[in-house]
């Protein structure tokens, strides 16, 4: 999934972002950093004491970022070195890892989410490992009973709305159903599921909500004047009110309101956007030990570390997602302004993998014809 990048001033109160919802690490290509596995050890293939001086290669999408201070803390504890290789978006990352399954380019892969999970499991890219840190992770995040992947963070793709646009009548939308009401004609902008991670998540939300009736829903949405863009940034800072557009409803993230506060210039106490929590689709990101790793013990130690408070607490303000571990502490701005859906939409990874292409092809026929 895509992350919200560092801000570029566009409008007061609006954080600048690339495609998706997190801070994108600027110009990440290949970074080498020293880290420590401060987590408790599980059934590792080597004694942790024997790992000092070794190197673990971490493969990620290009939105991955953690604070340098976090890496410095790792280094203070052990001599394990992490070589970081970033490789495009999540889809490109998974495709490359599948092509090299069994002879991987690294030791750990971070960034496969539940929309691509089945593809990664089917191609055999991961080695099973049950981290002891999973004791702090609720069962709802563990989608693979064989522990080939470990949940690390999650985020919700949701409808966002510009609060001031609904100061009188009509009220802001409260569900997906509202979007096809003539009251909201011409108010909505979404992203294409062919080219956008949040666009795909929103399509999946409508399929989860309406089942076989999802095609009729999109036909009605098209008739009600929905606008479609190629990516998140074009929608949020083009058609949506945040960028001066005339559409007050956009597909974005549950973490967008706190980002609005953090990056507001001039500063604001309250975000200008709200979230329709009844519209959210949940994306869960995983990490896994790559089959054929040259340093499986170090890879397992890194997985363990990713579930510790040191790593989990660093996630929200760097990648604008939520930590999965109950031991993590959310920053105050997330506590105050982020809304987490109590009952988000989510589909089985196997169903998404089997139907993704057919669904997106049919969506194009209905919406873009």
N, C-alpha and C positions, 0 to 999 in steps of 0.2 A: 504494500500500500504506500501511498505517497504522503509526504510530510510537508508541514508548513515551514517555509524557509525564513531566513532573516528578513526584516522589513525593508521595504523601499517606500518612501513617503508618496502616497497617492491622495489620500484624503484624511483629515484629522480623525483619529479614532479607529483607523483601519490598518491592520498589519499586512504588509506585503508578503505574498507567498507564491511559490511556483505550484505546479500541478500537485495538489494534495494538501495535507493538513499539518505538516511538521516543519521544523526548522531544517532546511537542507544545508548540509555542511558544504561551505563554499569551496569549490575547486578541489574536492576530494578525488584523488586518483589512486595513489598508493601511499599509505602512511604507515610508518613503522613506529610502534610505541611499545614501551615496556609496561607490562601489567603483572599483577599478582592474583593468584586465586586465593582470596581470603575466605572463601566459603568452606564449610565442612566437607570432608572427603567422603565419597560413597564407595561403591565397588569399582574403583578405578583399576585400570590395567597396569598401573605402576604406582609405587609408593610416592606420595607427593614430595617427599624429601629428595627423591631422585630426579625431580623435574627442573630444579634450578639450573639455569643456563640453557634450557631448551627453548625452542621457538614454536609458537602455534600460529598458523595462518588463519585469519578470520575473513570469510567471504561475506559481503553484505551488499544490499542495494545502495545507491548513492545518496540516500536520505539518512543513512545511519550517522549519528553523532553522539558522543558523550563528552563530558567536560574534561579538559586536560588535567584538572585537579584530581579527577577520579583515577586516571591512569597513574598519576604521581603517587596516589595512595596505594595502588597495586604494587608499584615498584618498590615501595618501602617495605613490603612484606615478603617478596620472593623475587627470584630472578627469571621468571618465565617471561619471554618476549612474545608480543603479539604482532605479527605482520598483518596489516589491514589492507585488503583488496576490495575496492568498491566496483560494482559492475552493473551500471544501468538501473532500471526499475526492477520491481520484484519479478515480473514475468521474464525479463531477460536473465536475471540471476538464476531462476529455477531452470530455465531452458539450458543455460550453459552447464549448470551442475548435473543435469540429467545426461547431457552429452558426454560428460567425463566421469560418470558414476563408476565407482570401483578404482578409478585412477584420478582422484580429485585434485583440483588446483590448490586446495587448502585442507584444513583440519576441522573447522567449524563453519557452518552456514547460518547466518542470522538474516531474517527478513521474509521467509516464506510465510504467507498467511493462509487463512482457511479457504480463500478462493482458488489457490494454487496447490494446497496441501496434498490433495489426492494424487496430483501429477508427480510430485516429489516422492511420495510413498511408493507409487507404482513403478517408478524407474529404479528403485533400490539405491538411492543416493545416501541413505542414512544408516548408521549403526545404532542399534538400541542402547539406550542408557537411561536409567531411572535415577535422577539426581535426588539426594536427600533433601534438597531445597524444596522439592515438590510438596513437602509436608505443609508448607505455608501457602500453597496455591489451591484455591477452590476447584473442586472436581469439574465444574462447568467449563473450565478453560482447557482441560486435558482431552483433546479430541482423538488422540491415538492411544489406545489401550496398550500397545506394545512399546510405548515410550521411545519411538524412533525420533520424535521431536519433543521439545520442551517449551511450553508457553512462557513468553517473556513479557509481553505487553498487549494491550488491546485498545481499540478506539471504535467510536460509533459514527457512521456516516448518517447524517440527519438533515432534514429540512431546517434551514435557518431563515429568519425573517427580520426585516428592519423594523424595529419597535415603533419608531415615530410614524411610520406609514400606516399603522393600525391604531392610531391614537383615538380615533372616533369609530366610525363604521366603515367597512366591516371589521369584526374582530380578527386577530391573527388566526391562521389555520391551526387546527388541533389534531388533524389526522390526514392520511393520504386521501381519504374520501373527499375532503374539502377542495382539493386541487381541481377536481372536475366540475365543481359547482360554478355556474356562470358568474357568481359573485366575484370569483377570483380569476376571471378571464384576463389573459395577457399579463399576469403577475409573476409567472414562474419561469425560471431558467434552470436547466439541468445540463449535465455533461453526457457526451456519447459514451455508451458502454464499450464501444470498439476501441476507443483511444484514451479512456480515463478510468482510473481506479475508483474514485467516488461515483462516476457514472455507472460502472458495472455494479457497484454495491447497491445503488439506488434501484437499478433494474431488478436485482435479486430481492430487494425488499418488497417490490410490487409483486413479484412471483410468489414470495412467501406469504404475502397478505391475501392475494386474490386467486392463487392456484391457477386452474385452467382459464379463469376469467381475466388473466393479466393482459391479454391482447386487447380485449374490449376496453380495459382501463386506459391503455396507452392510446387507443383510438379516440377515446373521449378526451384525454389530456391534449392530444394534438388538435382536436376540434376546439378546445378551450384556449388555444393560442400559446402553448408551451414553446419556449425558445430553447435551442440546443447549441452548445458550444463544444469544441474539440477537447477542452481541458478545464481544470478547476479555475485557473487564473483568469482565463477568458470569461468565465461565468461570473466569478466573484468580483473582479475588477473591470469587467466590461458591461455586462447586462444588469448586474445586481446594483442596488442603490449604493453600496459601499464604494464603488468606483465611479459613481455619477450616472449610472444607468437608471432606467425607469421601471425595473422589475424588483419588487420588494421581497421576493421569496426565491431562495437558491438552495441547491444541494451543496452542503458543506459538512462540517463536523461538530460534534458535541463540544470539542475543545476550542472552537472558533471564538466564542465570547471571551474566555480568559485571554486569548491571544490579542483580541481587540483592545483589552485593557492594558496589557503589557506593552504593546507597541503604539499606543495612542500618543499623538503629538499634535496639540498639547495634551497633557495627561487627563484622564477621565477616571471617575470613581465607579461608574457603571458602564457595562458594554452597551453599544447601540443595537446589538442583535440578540434575538432570542432563539431557542431551539424547540422544535416540535418533537418531543421525546417519543411520541407514538409512531414516528416515521423511521426510526433508526434501524440500520443494519449493522450488526457487530462484525468487526474485523479483528481477528486474533493473530498476533505475530509469534512465530516460533523460531527456536534455534535448535540445531542438531549436530551431532558428531558425524562427520562424513565418512562413509565406508571406504576403507583403504587409507585412512589417515596415517601419516608417518609419525604422529605423536598423539596417540589416542588418550594417554593419561593426561597430557596437557589440555587436550580438547575437553575432556570431562571436567577438569578443574575450571576451565573457562565457563562451561555451562553452569556449574555450581555457583560461580561468582555472579553470574547474571541474575541469580535469584536472591542475592543478598541485598539488604537495605542500601548498601553503598551504591550498587548499580541501579536498583529499582527506584530509589529516590531521585536519581539523576535523570530519569527518563522524561518526566512530564515537561519540564521547561526546555529541554533540548530537542525532543522529537514530538512534543504535543500529543502524546498518547498517555494512557493510564497504566500504571504497574499492575501486574497480576498478583503479586504476593501480598498477603494480609499484613505482613510485617512492614510494608512500605508506608511512608507518610507523604500525603499529597501537599504540595505548596499551598500557601494560604489563598493565592489568587484562583487556584483550581477549586478549592473548597468553597470559595465565595461565589464563583461564576460559572463553573462547569456543571452540566447536568448529565448524569449517567442514566441511560434508559433502564428501567426495571425489568422490562420484558422485550428486549430487542428482537428483531427478526434475524434469523440465521437459518441457512440451509445446510444439509449434510455435504461435506466436501466431495464425496463420491458423486452425488447428484449434480453438483456444480460442474465437476470435471466432465461428466457424461453429456451435459446439456448446454454448456456455455456457448459453443459455436452456433448451435441451432437457435438458441434464445437470442443471441445478438444479431444473427442474420434475419430472424423474423422481426426483431425490433426495428432494424433498418427499413424493412419493407413497409412496416406500419407507420413509422414516424418520419422517415426521410424520403419517402417515395414522391 
